[in-house]
Amino acid sequence: MSTEKSFKKVTTKSLSLMKKKNIKIAALTAYDFITARILDTAGIDLLLVGDSLANVFQGNETTLPVTMDEMIYHTKAVTKGVNRAMVVVDMPFMSYQLSVKEGFKNAGRIMKETSAGAVKLEGGVRVAATIKEITNAGIPVMGHVGLTPQSINQFGSYRERGKSKEEAKEIFEDALAIEKAGAFAVVLEKIPAILANKITKALKIPTIGIGGGINCDGQILVTPDLLGLYVEFQPRFVRKYANLAEEIERSIHNYIDDVKNKNFPSKEESY
């Protein structure tokens, strides 16, 4: 039995140990009970209730519209389906940017109302004080640097970050600041693999890559992307392990045909 499977419940300590033992961390997103239960049963290590639900669940163009109440609602559903995986919750846009006090208050609300294991904040140096305040209260925090979708209006695009020396240096310093502030892990999104490797080697805490190359301590993808359910946006770093959109559509066509042609329900399917 592999070491990671021996964890009855994945915690911050488990993830730290996995980094030390060079055991890769497998993470995915979840927004509902059924998906969370399937992913947890399959053996996923970490589930992120991502603000990406604004895109793949609500149909918004950015992650900005999702609210605290909506994040809490979805997290409540996810945690009910999980026995082993660690559940991390994205703090939505403007739930922590206003002030350290506001971020601390909202992190506490998420933990109190959802049974989640941690919260996640985007940004580096600029949110370090907030991370420190939250972790000092005993709430685990995951950081997120590189491409930070909540700052899309500032950057103007979803392009790769850290290509220039100046931006790469800034991202590296952001990661260091997050670790110093007390974060237990950090997501590295859409940055050059060489930079992600440098950060991973420099940090004692695990790095979780999404478009950050093979040398991160773990990887995360948006589950509807991986399953081929969300077809509107397909970044290069996504590997599709299924094409469920086509499979579901085919199944629904068959159902419609059976209903229209009086082939459903059968005698055996009737009372």
SEVO-118827 format. One record per residue (C-alpha): residue in three letters; x, y, z. Coordinates in nm, 2 decimals, decimal comma. Last residue first. Layout:
N
+-----+--------+--------+--------+
|   r |      X |      Y |      Z |
+-----+--------+--------+--------+
| ALA |      X |      Y |      Z |
...
+-----+--------+--------+--------+
//
This chain:
271
+-----+--------+--------+--------+
|   r |      X |      Y |      Z |
+-----+--------+--------+--------+
| TYR |  -4,59 |  -0,05 |  -1,19 |
| SER |  -4,38 |   0,02 |  -1,50 |
| GLU |  -4,01 |  -0,04 |  -1,58 |
| GLU |  -4,07 |  -0,41 |  -1,67 |
| LYS |  -4,35 |  -0,31 |  -1,91 |
| SER |  -4,11 |  -0,07 |  -2,08 |
| PRO |  -4,09 |   0,30 |  -2,01 |
| PHE |  -3,98 |   0,40 |  -2,25 |
| ASN |  -4,00 |   0,27 |  -2,61 |
| LYS |  -4,30 |   0,49 |  -2,69 |
| ASN |  -4,13 |   0,64 |  -3,00 |
| LYS |  -4,11 |   0,99 |  -2,85 |
| VAL |  -3,99 |   0,86 |  -2,51 |
| ASP |  -3,73 |   0,63 |  -2,66 |
| ASP |  -3,60 |   0,90 |  -2,89 |
| ILE |  -3,57 |   1,15 |  -2,61 |
| TYR |  -3,38 |   0,89 |  -2,40 |
| ASN |  -3,14 |   0,81 |  -2,69 |
| HIS |  -3,08 |   1,19 |  -2,74 |
| ILE |  -3,02 |   1,23 |  -2,37 |
| SER |  -2,76 |   0,95 |  -2,37 |
| ARG |  -2,58 |   1,10 |  -2,67 |
| GLU |  -2,57 |   1,44 |  -2,50 |
| ILE |  -2,43 |   1,28 |  -2,19 |
| GLU |  -2,15 |   1,10 |  -2,38 |
| GLU |  -2,06 |   1,41 |  -2,58 |
| ALA |  -2,03 |   1,63 |  -2,27 |
| LEU |  -1,86 |   1,34 |  -2,09 |
| ASN |  -1,55 |   1,35 |  -2,30 |
| ALA |  -1,30 |   1,18 |  -2,07 |
| TYR |  -0,95 |   1,21 |  -1,93 |
| LYS |  -0,91 |   1,56 |  -2,08 |
| ARG |  -0,56 |   1,70 |  -2,00 |
| VAL |  -0,58 |   2,07 |  -1,92 |
| PHE |  -0,25 |   2,27 |  -1,93 |
| ARG |  -0,33 |   2,41 |  -2,27 |
| PRO |  -0,64 |   2,59 |  -2,16 |
| GLN |  -0,98 |   2,47 |  -2,28 |
| PHE |  -1,26 |   2,72 |  -2,24 |
| GLU |  -1,62 |   2,66 |  -2,37 |
| VAL |  -1,60 |   2,28 |  -2,35 |
| TYR |  -1,69 |   2,22 |  -1,98 |
| LEU |  -1,79 |   1,86 |  -1,94 |
| GLY |  -1,47 |   1,70 |  -2,08 |
| LEU |  -1,40 |   1,52 |  -1,76 |
| LEU |  -1,07 |   1,70 |  -1,69 |
| ASP |  -1,23 |   2,04 |  -1,76 |
| PRO |  -1,54 |   1,96 |  -1,54 |
| THR |  -1,29 |   1,87 |  -1,26 |
| VAL |  -1,09 |   2,19 |  -1,26 |
| LEU |  -0,73 |   2,07 |  -1,24 |
| ILE |  -0,48 |   2,04 |  -0,96 |
| GLN |  -0,13 |   1,90 |  -0,94 |
| GLY |   0,11 |   1,82 |  -0,66 |
| ASP |   0,46 |   1,88 |  -0,53 |
| CYS |   0,54 |   2,09 |  -0,84 |
| ASN |   0,81 |   1,94 |  -1,06 |
| ILE |   0,58 |   1,84 |  -1,35 |
| GLY |   0,50 |   2,19 |  -1,49 |
| GLY |   0,32 |   2,49 |  -1,35 |
| GLY |   0,00 |   2,49 |  -1,56 |
| ILE |  -0,20 |   2,41 |  -1,25 |
| GLY |   0,06 |   2,33 |  -0,99 |
| ILE |   0,02 |   2,26 |  -0,62 |
| THR |   0,33 |   2,35 |  -0,41 |
| PRO |   0,39 |   2,19 |  -0,08 |
| ILE |   0,55 |   2,38 |   0,22 |
| LYS |   0,92 |   2,38 |   0,28 |
| LEU |   0,97 |   2,63 |  -0,01 |
| ALA |   1,29 |   2,69 |  -0,21 |
| LYS |   1,27 |   2,37 |  -0,41 |
| THR |   0,91 |   2,42 |  -0,51 |
| ILE |   0,98 |   2,79 |  -0,60 |
| LYS |   1,26 |   2,70 |  -0,83 |
| ASN |   1,06 |   2,42 |  -0,99 |
| ALA |   0,77 |   2,66 |  -1,05 |
| LEU |   1,01 |   2,91 |  -1,21 |
| ILE |   1,15 |   2,64 |  -1,45 |
| ALA |   0,80 |   2,52 |  -1,53 |
| PRO |   0,70 |   2,87 |  -1,64 |
| ILE |   0,39 |   3,00 |  -1,47 |
| LYS |   0,02 |   2,92 |  -1,53 |
| GLU |  -0,09 |   2,88 |  -1,17 |
| LEU |   0,12 |   2,79 |  -0,87 |
| VAL |  -0,10 |   2,70 |  -0,58 |
| VAL |   0,05 |   2,73 |  -0,23 |
| ALA |   0,06 |   2,51 |   0,08 |
| PHE |   0,05 |   2,53 |   0,46 |
| ALA |   0,04 |   2,91 |   0,47 |
| GLY |   0,21 |   3,07 |   0,78 |
| ALA |   0,30 |   3,42 |   0,68 |
| LYS |   0,65 |   3,31 |   0,60 |
| GLU |   0,52 |   3,06 |   0,35 |
| ILE |   0,31 |   3,33 |   0,18 |
| ALA |   0,60 |   3,57 |   0,17 |
| LEU |   0,82 |   3,31 |   0,00 |
| ALA |   0,56 |   3,25 |  -0,26 |
| ASP |   0,51 |   3,63 |  -0,32 |
| GLU |   0,89 |   3,67 |  -0,35 |
| PHE |   0,90 |   3,41 |  -0,63 |
| ILE |   0,61 |   3,57 |  -0,80 |
| GLU |   0,78 |   3,91 |  -0,79 |
| LYS |   1,11 |   3,77 |  -0,92 |
| ALA |   0,92 |   3,60 |  -1,21 |
| GLU |   0,75 |   3,93 |  -1,29 |
| GLU |   1,08 |   4,12 |  -1,31 |
| LYS |   1,26 |   3,85 |  -1,50 |
| SER |   0,98 |   3,84 |  -1,76 |
| LYS |   0,79 |   3,52 |  -1,83 |
| GLY |   0,63 |   3,51 |  -1,48 |
| ARG |   0,27 |   3,49 |  -1,57 |
| GLU |   0,11 |   3,30 |  -1,86 |
| ARG |  -0,18 |   3,48 |  -2,02 |
| TYR |  -0,53 |   3,50 |  -1,87 |
| SER |  -0,59 |   3,85 |  -1,99 |
| GLY |  -0,64 |   4,21 |  -1,87 |
| PHE |  -0,40 |   4,19 |  -1,58 |
| GLN |  -0,59 |   4,43 |  -1,35 |
| ASN |  -0,93 |   4,31 |  -1,47 |
| ILE |  -0,82 |   3,94 |  -1,42 |
| SER |  -0,72 |   4,00 |  -1,06 |
| GLN |  -0,96 |   3,74 |  -0,92 |
| PRO |  -0,81 |   3,49 |  -1,17 |
| THR |  -0,47 |   3,49 |  -1,01 |
| LEU |  -0,21 |   3,38 |  -1,26 |
| GLY |   0,11 |   3,34 |  -1,06 |
| VAL |   0,03 |   3,30 |  -0,69 |
| HIS |  -0,22 |   3,11 |  -0,47 |
| GLY |  -0,19 |   3,06 |  -0,10 |
| MET |  -0,35 |   2,78 |   0,12 |
| VAL |  -0,45 |   2,88 |   0,47 |
| PRO |  -0,51 |   2,67 |   0,77 |
| ILE |  -0,73 |   2,83 |   1,04 |
| GLY |  -0,58 |   2,82 |   1,39 |
| ALA |  -0,63 |   3,19 |   1,48 |
| ASN |  -0,27 |   3,27 |   1,40 |
| THR |  -0,34 |   3,12 |   1,06 |
| ILE |  -0,60 |   3,39 |   0,98 |
| GLU |  -0,39 |   3,68 |   1,10 |
| LYS |  -0,08 |   3,56 |   0,92 |
| ILE |  -0,28 |   3,50 |   0,60 |
| THR |  -0,42 |   3,86 |   0,62 |
| ALA |  -0,07 |   4,00 |   0,67 |
| ALA |   0,06 |   3,81 |   0,37 |
| VAL |  -0,22 |   3,93 |   0,14 |
| ARG |  -0,02 |   4,20 |  -0,04 |
| VAL |   0,30 |   3,99 |  -0,04 |
| GLY |   0,14 |   3,71 |  -0,22 |
| GLY |  -0,20 |   3,70 |  -0,39 |
| GLU |  -0,51 |   3,47 |  -0,40 |
| LEU |  -0,65 |   3,33 |  -0,08 |
| LYS |  -0,75 |   2,97 |   0,00 |
| VAL |  -0,94 |   2,84 |   0,30 |
| ALA |  -0,89 |   2,52 |   0,51 |
| GLY |  -1,04 |   2,20 |   0,64 |
| ALA |  -1,40 |   2,25 |   0,56 |
| SER |  -1,68 |   2,18 |   0,81 |
| THR |  -1,89 |   2,44 |   0,63 |
| GLU |  -2,04 |   2,70 |   0,87 |
| LYS |  -1,76 |   2,76 |   1,12 |
| MET |  -1,47 |   2,73 |   0,87 |
| ILE |  -1,64 |   2,97 |   0,62 |
| ARG |  -1,73 |   3,22 |   0,89 |
| GLY |  -1,38 |   3,22 |   1,03 |
| ALA |  -1,23 |   3,30 |   0,69 |
| ASN |  -1,49 |   3,58 |   0,65 |
| LYS |  -1,39 |   3,74 |   0,98 |
| PHE |  -1,02 |   3,72 |   0,91 |
| GLY |  -1,05 |   3,86 |   0,56 |
| GLU |  -1,26 |   4,15 |   0,70 |
| LYS |  -1,01 |   4,22 |   0,97 |
| VAL |  -0,71 |   4,21 |   0,73 |
| SER |  -0,89 |   4,47 |   0,51 |
| LEU |  -1,09 |   4,52 |   0,19 |
| GLN |  -0,93 |   4,24 |  -0,01 |
| TYR |  -1,06 |   3,95 |   0,21 |
| SER |  -1,41 |   3,87 |   0,09 |
| MET |  -1,38 |   4,11 |  -0,21 |
| PHE |  -1,34 |   3,82 |  -0,46 |
| PRO |  -1,43 |   3,48 |  -0,31 |
| MET |  -1,24 |   3,29 |  -0,04 |
| ASP |  -1,17 |   2,96 |  -0,22 |
| VAL |  -1,24 |   2,66 |   0,01 |
| VAL |  -1,02 |   2,37 |   0,09 |
| VAL |  -1,15 |   2,02 |   0,16 |
| MET |  -0,89 |   1,76 |   0,26 |
| ALA |  -0,98 |   1,41 |   0,13 |
| ARG |  -1,08 |   1,12 |   0,34 |
| ASN |  -1,45 |   1,11 |   0,42 |
| VAL |  -1,61 |   1,35 |   0,17 |
| GLY |  -1,96 |   1,37 |   0,04 |
| LYS |  -2,11 |   1,59 |   0,31 |
| THR |  -1,81 |   1,82 |   0,27 |
| VAL |  -1,91 |   1,90 |  -0,08 |
| ALA |  -2,27 |   2,00 |  -0,01 |
| LYS |  -2,16 |   2,24 |   0,27 |
| THR |  -1,89 |   2,37 |   0,04 |
| HIS |  -2,15 |   2,46 |  -0,23 |
| TYR |  -2,36 |   2,67 |   0,02 |
| ILE |  -2,05 |   2,84 |   0,17 |
| MET |  -1,92 |   2,95 |  -0,17 |
| GLU |  -2,27 |   3,08 |  -0,26 |
| ASP |  -2,30 |   3,28 |   0,07 |
| MET |  -1,96 |   3,42 |   0,02 |
| THR |  -2,04 |   3,54 |  -0,33 |
| VAL |  -1,95 |   3,44 |  -0,69 |
| PRO |  -1,95 |   3,74 |  -0,93 |
| LEU |  -1,56 |   3,77 |  -0,97 |
| THR |  -1,48 |   3,42 |  -1,11 |
| THR |  -1,50 |   3,54 |  -1,47 |
| GLU |  -1,72 |   3,48 |  -1,77 |
| ASN |  -2,01 |   3,36 |  -1,57 |
| GLY |  -2,19 |   3,03 |  -1,64 |
| GLN |  -2,30 |   2,95 |  -1,29 |
| PHE |  -2,15 |   2,60 |  -1,25 |
| VAL |  -1,84 |   2,61 |  -1,48 |
| ASN |  -1,76 |   2,98 |  -1,46 |
| ALA |  -1,87 |   3,10 |  -1,11 |
| LEU |  -1,78 |   2,75 |  -0,99 |
| SER |  -1,42 |   2,86 |  -1,06 |
| ASP |  -1,45 |   3,01 |  -0,71 |
| GLY |  -1,30 |   2,67 |  -0,62 |
| VAL |  -1,43 |   2,42 |  -0,37 |
| LEU |  -1,09 |   2,26 |  -0,37 |
| LEU |  -1,07 |   1,89 |  -0,30 |
| LEU |  -0,74 |   1,73 |  -0,18 |
| ASP |  -0,60 |   1,38 |  -0,18 |
| ILE |  -0,82 |   1,21 |  -0,44 |
| GLY |  -0,87 |   0,84 |  -0,36 |
| ALA |  -1,15 |   0,73 |  -0,60 |
| THR |  -1,40 |   0,74 |  -0,31 |
| ASP |  -1,32 |   1,11 |  -0,25 |
| LEU |  -1,37 |   1,19 |  -0,62 |
| ILE |  -1,70 |   1,00 |  -0,64 |
| ARG |  -1,83 |   1,16 |  -0,31 |
| ALA |  -1,73 |   1,51 |  -0,42 |
| THR |  -1,90 |   1,47 |  -0,75 |
| ILE |  -2,23 |   1,36 |  -0,58 |
| PHE |  -2,22 |   1,62 |  -0,31 |
| ASP |  -2,16 |   1,93 |  -0,52 |
| TYR |  -1,89 |   2,19 |  -0,62 |
| ALA |  -1,57 |   1,99 |  -0,65 |
| THR |  -1,23 |   2,08 |  -0,77 |
| LEU |  -0,93 |   1,84 |  -0,81 |
| ALA |  -0,61 |   1,76 |  -0,62 |
| ALA |  -0,35 |   1,48 |  -0,65 |
| ILE |  -0,05 |   1,53 |  -0,42 |
| LYS |   0,28 |   1,37 |  -0,54 |
| ILE |   0,47 |   1,16 |  -0,29 |
| ASN |   0,83 |   1,31 |  -0,26 |
| LYS |   0,86 |   1,18 |   0,10 |
| LYS |   0,90 |   1,53 |   0,24 |
| LYS |   0,63 |   1,66 |   0,01 |
| MET |   0,39 |   1,39 |   0,13 |
| LEU |   0,47 |   1,46 |   0,49 |
| SER |   0,37 |   1,82 |   0,45 |
| LEU |   0,04 |   1,71 |   0,28 |
| SER |  -0,03 |   1,47 |   0,57 |
| LYS |   0,04 |   1,74 |   0,83 |
| THR |  -0,20 |   1,98 |   0,65 |
| THR |  -0,46 |   1,70 |   0,67 |
| VAL |  -0,57 |   1,40 |   0,47 |
| LYS |  -0,79 |   1,16 |   0,67 |
| LYS |  -0,73 |   0,79 |   0,70 |
| PHE |  -0,38 |   0,85 |   0,56 |
| SER |  -0,24 |   0,51 |   0,46 |
| LYS |  -0,33 |   0,57 |   0,10 |
| GLU |  -0,06 |   0,84 |   0,08 |
| THR |   0,21 |   0,59 |   0,18 |
| SER |   0,14 |   0,34 |  -0,10 |
| MET |   0,00 |   0,00 |   0,00 |
+-----+--------+--------+--------+
//
